[in-house]
C-alpha cells in the first residue's frame, strides 16, 4: 500500500512538473508578445507627441511670420515718423530764423 501511495504522489508530482514545464515554455512567447505590445504603445505615443510638436512648430512659424511682418511695418513707421520730425524741425527752425530776422530788423529800425 505505501508503494501505491508513493506511486500516486510521484505521478502527481510528474503531472505538476509537466504543467510547470509547459508554463515555462509559454513564457518566451508571452514575453515576446508583451514586448511587441509595449513597443507598439511606445511607438504610438511617440507618433502622437511628434504630431503635436509638429503642429506647435507650425503655429510658432506662423506667429514668427506675422511678427516679422509687424516688425517691418514698425520699422517703416519709425522711418516715416523720423522723416516727419526732421521736416517739422526744419520748418520750426526756418520760422524761428525768420522771426529772429524780423525782430532784428524791427529793433534796428527803432
For each residue, the residues with C-beta under 8 A, 3 or more apart:
1: 4 5
2: 5 6
3: 6 7
4: 1 7 8
5: 1 2 8 9
6: 2 3 9 10
7: 3 4 10 11
8: 4 5 11 12
9: 5 6 12 13
10: 6 7 13 14
11: 7 8 14 15
12: 8 9 15 16
13: 9 10 16 17
14: 10 11 17 18
15: 11 12 18 19
16: 12 13 19 20
17: 13 14 20 21
18: 14 15 21 22
19: 15 16 22 23
20: 16 17 23 24
21: 17 18 24 25
22: 18 19 25 26
23: 19 20 26 27
24: 20 21 27
25: 21 22 28
26: 22 23 29 30
27: 23 24 30 31
28: 25 31 32
29: 26 32 33
30: 26 27 33 34
31: 27 28 34 35
32: 28 29 35 36
33: 29 30 36 37
34: 30 31 37 38
35: 31 32 38 39
36: 32 33 39 40
37: 33 34 40 41
38: 34 35 41 42
39: 35 36 42 43
40: 36 37 43 44
41: 37 38 44 45
42: 38 39 45 46
43: 39 40 46 47
44: 40 41 47 48
45: 41 42 48 49
46: 42 43 49 50
47: 43 44 50 51
48: 44 45 51 52
49: 45 46 52 53
50: 46 47 53 54
51: 47 48 54 55
52: 48 49 55 56
53: 49 50 56 57
54: 50 51 57 58
55: 51 52 58 59
56: 52 53 59 60
57: 53 54 60 61
58: 54 55 61 62
59: 55 56 62 63
60: 56 57 63 64
61: 57 58 64 65
62: 58 59 65 66
63: 59 60 66 67
64: 60 61 67 68
65: 61 62 68 69
66: 62 63 69 70
67: 63 64 70 71
68: 64 65 71 72
69: 65 66 72 73
70: 66 67 73 74
71: 67 68 74 75
72: 68 69 75 76
73: 69 70 76 77
74: 70 71 77 78
75: 71 72 78 79
76: 72 73 79 80
77: 73 74 80 81
78: 74 75 81 82
79: 75 76 82 83
80: 76 77 83 84
81: 77 78 84 85
82: 78 79 85 86
83: 79 80 86 87
84: 80 81 87 88
85: 81 82 88 89
86: 82 83 89 90
87: 83 84 90 91
88: 84 85 91 92
89: 85 86 92 93
90: 86 87 93 94
91: 87 88 94 95
92: 88 89 95 96
93: 89 90 96 97
94: 90 91 97 98
95: 91 92 98 99
96: 92 93 99 100
97: 93 94 100 101
98: 94 95 101 102
99: 95 96 102 103
100: 96 97 103 104
101: 97 98 104 105
102: 98 99 105 106
103: 99 100 106 107
104: 100 101 107 108
105: 101 102 108 109
106: 102 103 109 110
107: 103 104 110
108: 104 105
109: 105 106
110: 106 107
